[in-house]
Amino acid sequence: MEFAIEDMFDICAILNTDLSLGVPGEDDDILDHLTGAGVITHKLSGKI
């Protein structure tokens, strides 16, 4: 389960970089960037 969660954050980080959404300071910033850009919903961000 831990590896699956880490992989999910890695995928989110790749999306953040590829879409040039900004430099995250921590993992939560990645999710905030993706949510702000409309890539993921607030509901999904909360689940991640």
Residue pairs with C-beta under 8 A, 6 or more apart in sequence:
8 48
9 27
9 30
9 48
12 30
12 31
12 34
12 40
12 48
13 24
13 30
15 21
15 34
15 39
16 22
16 24
16 30
16 33
16 34
19 37
19 39
21 33
21 34
21 36
21 37
22 29
22 33
24 30
24 33
31 40
31 45
31 48
32 45
34 40
34 45
35 41
35 42
35 45
40 48
